[in-house]
Amino acid sequence: MNVKNHKVILCVDDEAAGLSVRKAVLESQGYRVLIANNGRDALAIFSAEAVDLVILDYAMPEMDGQVVAERMKRLRADVPIVMLSAYVNLPSETMALVDRCLTKGEPTPVLLGTITNLLQEQKPGSTSMR
């Protein structure tokens, strides 16, 4: 059985097109994908679901990725967060909150490899909400 089938990824981005492409790519790889187009919805989903990894946009209206990452880490510090942004020089405070940072222009295999590596680094059973 494919281990990926048990992994849940929350994708957060205010750009609908990018969000739907990432969702399709990740689902084609066997992941269960939840989506949110703003920080408020992302935090609600993160609190309610057994999320294994978060892919988070930095620049969003109302609540940017740094605020979302900070709140998520307070709730469940063990869940890896990949900051995905069009910006290349994010604030050091943001970088300290996330496990990896990728630019939106990175090829899909880079994103998939990053996800695989972060999920493999997780301790078994570390997602306590299951």
TIDO-10499 format. One record per residue: residue in one letter; residue number from 1; x, y, z of N, C-alpha, C in turn. Coordinates in Angstrom, 2 decimals, decimal comma. Layout:
% TIDO-10499
  resn  resi     n.c1     n.c2     n.c3    ca.c1    ca.c2    ca.c3     c.c1     c.c2     c.c3
     A   NUM        X        Y        Z        X        Y        Z        X        Y        Z
...
% end
This chain:
% TIDO-10499
  resn  resi     n.c1     n.c2     n.c3    ca.c1    ca.c2    ca.c3     c.c1     c.c2     c.c3
     M     1     0,85    -1,19     0,00     0,00     0,00     0,00     0,88     1,24     0,00
     N     2     0,49     2,25    -0,72     1,24     3,48    -0,83     1,07     4,31     0,44
     V     3     2,17     4,60     1,12     2,14     5,37     2,36     1,53     6,75     2,13
     K     4     1,75     7,31     0,96     1,24     8,65     0,65    -0,28     8,73     0,82
     N     5    -0,96     7,61     0,60    -2,42     7,61     0,69    -2,90     7,99     2,08
     H     6    -2,04     7,88     3,07    -2,43     8,22     4,44    -2,04     9,64     4,82
     K     7    -1,34    10,34     3,96    -0,84    11,67     4,30    -1,78    12,76     3,80
     V     8    -2,02    13,73     4,69    -2,91    14,83     4,38    -2,09    16,11     4,29
     I     9    -2,23    16,81     3,17    -1,52    18,06     2,95    -2,53    19,19     2,84
     L    10    -2,30    20,25     3,61    -3,12    21,44     3,55    -2,39    22,48     2,70
     C    11    -3,00    22,89     1,59    -2,44    23,92     0,71    -3,20    25,22     0,94
     V    12    -2,44    26,28     1,19    -3,03    27,58     1,48    -2,47    28,61     0,51
     D    13    -3,36    29,23    -0,26    -2,94    30,24    -1,23    -4,16    31,04    -1,64
     D    14    -4,01    32,37    -1,75    -5,13    33,20    -2,18    -5,29    33,22    -3,69
     E    15    -4,35    32,61    -4,42    -4,45    32,53    -5,88    -5,08    31,19    -6,26
     A    16    -6,31    31,23    -6,72    -7,08    30,02    -7,00    -6,42    29,12    -8,04
     A    17    -5,83    29,70    -9,08    -5,24    28,90   -10,16    -4,08    28,06    -9,62
     G    18    -3,17    28,68    -8,89    -2,04    27,96    -8,34    -2,47    26,89    -7,35
     L    19    -3,48    27,22    -6,57    -4,01    26,28    -5,59    -4,58    25,04    -6,26
     S    20    -5,34    25,23    -7,33    -5,96    24,08    -8,00    -4,92    23,22    -8,72
     V    21    -3,87    23,85    -9,27    -2,81    23,08    -9,92    -2,07    22,24    -8,87
     R    22    -1,69    22,87    -7,75    -0,99    22,12    -6,69    -1,84    20,98    -6,17
     K    23    -3,13    21,22    -6,01    -4,04    20,18    -5,52    -4,05    18,99    -6,49
     A    24    -4,17    19,28    -7,77    -4,20    18,22    -8,78    -2,89    17,42    -8,80
     V    25    -1,76    18,13    -8,74    -0,45    17,47    -8,76    -0,30    16,57    -7,54
     L    26    -0,63    17,10    -6,37    -0,46    16,32    -5,14    -1,41    15,13    -5,08
     E    27    -2,63    15,32    -5,52    -3,58    14,20    -5,56    -3,12    13,13    -6,54
     S    28    -2,50    13,53    -7,63    -2,00    12,55    -8,60    -0,87    11,71    -8,00
     Q    29    -0,25    12,23    -6,94     0,82    11,53    -6,25     0,30    10,70    -5,07
     G    30    -1,01    10,71    -4,87    -1,61     9,88    -3,83    -1,87    10,56    -2,50
     Y    31    -1,64    11,87    -2,43    -1,91    12,59    -1,18    -3,38    12,99    -1,11
     R    32    -3,89    13,11     0,11    -5,20    13,72     0,34    -4,93    15,20     0,53
     V    33    -5,59    16,05    -0,24    -5,28    17,48    -0,23    -6,49    18,29     0,24
     L    34    -6,25    19,12     1,22    -7,24    20,08     1,70    -6,77    21,45     1,24
     I    35    -7,70    22,33     0,91    -7,30    23,66     0,43    -8,00    24,77     1,21
     A    36    -7,28    25,89     1,30    -7,84    27,10     1,91    -7,28    28,28     1,13
     N    37    -8,13    29,29     0,91    -7,65    30,45     0,15    -7,37    31,67     1,02
     N    38    -7,34    31,46     2,34    -6,95    32,54     3,25    -6,51    31,94     4,58
     G    39    -5,86    32,76     5,38    -5,31    32,29     6,64    -6,36    31,83     7,63
     R    40    -7,45    32,54     7,71    -8,52    32,20     8,66    -9,06    30,80     8,39
     D    41    -9,37    30,51     7,12    -9,88    29,19     6,76    -8,81    28,12     6,98
     A    42    -7,56    28,46     6,69    -6,46    27,51     6,88    -6,34    27,10     8,34
     L    43    -6,43    28,07     9,23    -6,32    27,76    10,66    -7,50    26,91    11,15
     A    44    -8,68    27,17    10,62    -9,85    26,37    10,99    -9,68    24,92    10,54
     I    45    -9,22    24,73     9,31    -8,99    23,38     8,79    -7,87    22,70     9,58
     F    46    -6,79    23,43     9,83    -5,64    22,90    10,56    -6,05    22,43    11,96
     S    47    -6,95    23,15    12,58    -7,42    22,80    13,93    -8,35    21,59    13,92
     A    48    -9,08    21,41    12,83   -10,10    20,36    12,77    -9,63    19,05    12,15
     E    49    -8,59    19,11    11,34    -8,15    17,93    10,57    -6,78    17,44    11,02
     A    50    -6,50    16,17    10,76    -5,18    15,59    11,05    -4,25    15,86     9,87
     V    51    -3,75    17,08     9,80    -2,89    17,51     8,71    -1,46    17,02     8,97
     D    52    -0,83    16,45     7,93     0,55    15,96     8,06     1,58    16,98     7,60
     L    53     1,18    17,90     6,71     2,12    18,89     6,17     1,31    20,05     5,60
     V    54     1,89    21,25     5,67     1,23    22,45     5,15     2,11    23,09     4,09
     I    55     1,50    23,46     2,97     2,15    24,27     1,94     1,45    25,62     2,02
     L    56     2,21    26,64     2,37     1,63    27,93     2,75     2,20    29,06     1,91
     D    57     1,31    29,85     1,33     1,71    31,05     0,60     2,08    32,13     1,61
     Y    58     3,02    32,99     1,24     3,44    34,06     2,14     2,54    35,29     2,02
     A    59     2,37    35,80     0,81     1,65    37,05     0,60     0,17    36,78     0,38
     M    60    -0,61    37,01     1,43    -2,06    36,85     1,35    -2,70    38,05     2,05
     P    61    -3,88    38,47     1,60    -4,55    39,59     2,27    -5,03    39,18     3,67
     E    62    -5,21    40,15     4,51    -5,72    39,99     5,87    -4,72    39,34     6,82
     M    63    -4,22    38,15     6,49    -3,31    37,43     7,37    -2,23    36,79     6,50
     D    64    -0,98    37,27     6,62     0,07    36,72     5,77     0,56    35,37     6,29
     G    65     1,40    34,75     5,49     1,89    33,41     5,82     2,66    33,34     7,12
     Q    66     3,34    34,42     7,48     4,08    34,41     8,74     3,14    34,27     9,93
     V    67     2,05    35,02     9,93     1,07    34,96    11,02     0,43    33,57    11,07
     V    68     0,08    33,04     9,91    -0,53    31,71     9,84     0,44    30,66    10,37
     A    69     1,69    30,71     9,91     2,69    29,73    10,35     2,90    29,80    11,86
     E    70     2,96    31,01    12,40     3,17    31,18    13,84     2,02    30,53    14,62
     R    71     0,81    30,76    14,19    -0,35    30,19    14,89    -0,41    28,67    14,74
     M    72    -0,07    28,17    13,56    -0,06    26,72    13,34     0,99    26,05    14,23
     K    73     2,18    26,65    14,31     3,26    26,07    15,13     2,88    26,07    16,61
     R    74     2,10    27,08    17,04     1,63    27,09    18,43     0,65    25,94    18,68
     L    75    -0,16    25,63    17,67    -1,14    24,55    17,81    -0,49    23,17    17,74
     R    76     0,38    22,98    16,74     1,01    21,68    16,51     2,39    21,89    15,89
     A    77     3,37    22,03    16,73     4,74    22,34    16,29     5,36    21,24    15,44
     D    78     4,83    20,03    15,53     5,41    18,89    14,82     5,05    18,84    13,34
     V    79     4,08    19,63    12,91     3,63    19,58    11,52     4,54    20,46    10,66
     P    80     5,21    19,87     9,66     6,09    20,66     8,80     5,32    21,65     7,95
     I    81     5,93    22,82     7,78     5,35    23,87     6,95     6,35    24,23     5,85
     V    82     5,88    24,18     4,61     6,67    24,63     3,47     6,10    25,98     3,04
     M    83     6,91    27,02     3,16     6,48    28,33     2,70     6,75    28,40     1,21
     L    84     5,72    28,66     0,45     5,83    28,75    -1,00     5,50    30,18    -1,38
     S    85     6,48    30,89    -1,93     6,28    32,31    -2,16     6,93    32,77    -3,45
     A    86     6,38    33,83    -4,02     7,00    34,47    -5,18     8,15    35,35    -4,73
     Y    87     8,18    35,69    -3,44     9,26    36,52    -2,89    10,47    35,64    -2,59
     V    88    11,65    36,15    -2,87    12,86    35,37    -2,62    13,53    35,72    -1,29
     N    89    13,37    36,92    -0,80    13,99    37,32     0,47    12,93    37,55     1,53
     L    90    12,47    36,47     2,12    11,46    36,58     3,18    12,13    37,00     4,48
     P    91    11,37    37,65     5,38    11,94    38,06     6,66    12,49    36,86     7,46
     S    92    13,55    37,09     8,20    14,16    36,00     8,99    13,18    35,44    10,01
     E    93    12,27    36,27    10,50    11,25    35,81    11,46    10,35    34,75    10,81
     T    94    10,06    34,96     9,53     9,25    33,99     8,79    10,03    32,70     8,58
     M    95    11,27    32,84     8,15    12,10    31,67     7,88    12,27    30,80     9,13
     A    96    12,31    31,42    10,29    12,49    30,68    11,54    11,26    29,84    11,89
     L    97    10,12    30,20    11,34     8,87    29,50    11,66     8,60    28,29    10,77
     V    98     9,23    28,24     9,60     8,90    27,20     8,62    10,03    26,20     8,47
     D    99     9,68    25,02     7,96    10,66    23,95     7,81    11,44    24,06     6,50
     R   100    10,79    24,57     5,46    11,45    24,78     4,17    10,78    25,98     3,51
     C   101    11,54    26,61     2,62    10,99    27,72     1,85    11,33    27,49     0,38
     L   102    10,32    27,55    -0,47    10,51    27,39    -1,91     9,88    28,57    -2,62
     T   103    10,43    28,92    -3,79     9,79    29,96    -4,58     8,75    29,29    -5,48
     K   104     7,76    30,06    -5,85     6,68    29,52    -6,68     7,16    29,08    -8,06
     G   105     8,32    29,54    -8,48     8,84    29,16    -9,78     9,58    27,82    -9,80
     E   106     9,75    27,21    -8,63    10,47    25,93    -8,56     9,72    24,86    -9,36
     P   107    10,45    23,96   -10,03     9,79    22,88   -10,76     9,06    21,93    -9,80
     T   108     8,00    21,33   -10,29     7,19    20,42    -9,49     8,01    19,34    -8,79
     P   109     9,00    18,70    -9,44     9,78    17,67    -8,74    10,49    18,19    -7,48
     V   110    10,85    19,47    -7,46    11,49    20,04    -6,27    10,48    20,09    -5,12
     L   111     9,27    20,54    -5,41     8,23    20,57    -4,39     7,93    19,16    -3,89
     L   112     7,75    18,23    -4,80     7,43    16,85    -4,40     8,56    16,23    -3,58
     G   113     9,80    16,49    -3,97    10,94    15,97    -3,22    11,01    16,56    -1,82
     T   114    10,72    17,84    -1,71    10,71    18,52    -0,41     9,64    17,91     0,49
     I   115     8,46    17,69    -0,06     7,36    17,08     0,71     7,77    15,69     1,19
     T   116     8,28    14,89     0,29     8,70    13,53     0,64     9,73    13,55     1,76
     N   117    10,73    14,40     1,63    11,78    14,49     2,65    11,23    14,91     4,01
     L   118    10,37    15,92     4,03     9,82    16,38     5,29     8,93    15,33     5,94
     L   119     8,14    14,63     5,15     7,27    13,59     5,71     8,09    12,42     6,23
     Q   120     9,20    12,11     5,59    10,06    11,02     6,07    10,78    11,41     7,35
     E   121    11,04    12,70     7,54    11,71    13,17     8,75    10,80    13,15     9,97
     Q   122     9,47    13,14     9,73     8,53    13,13    10,84     8,67    11,83    11,63
     K   123     8,52    11,97    12,93     8,52    10,79    13,78     7,20    10,06    13,59
     P   124     7,23     8,71    13,55     5,97     7,97    13,42     5,04     8,33    14,57
     G   125     3,79     8,57    14,20     2,78     8,89    15,21     2,85    10,32    15,69
     S   126     3,62    11,18    15,04     3,76    12,54    15,53     2,52    13,39    15,27
     T   127     1,67    12,97    14,39     0,43    13,71    14,18    -0,59    13,19    15,17
     S   128    -0,70    13,89    16,27    -1,44    13,40    17,44    -2,95    13,45    17,28
     M   129    -3,47    14,07    16,24    -4,92    14,19    16,12    -5,59    13,01    15,43
     R   130    -4,87    12,02    15,06    -5,44    10,87    14,37    -6,27    10,02    15,29
% end
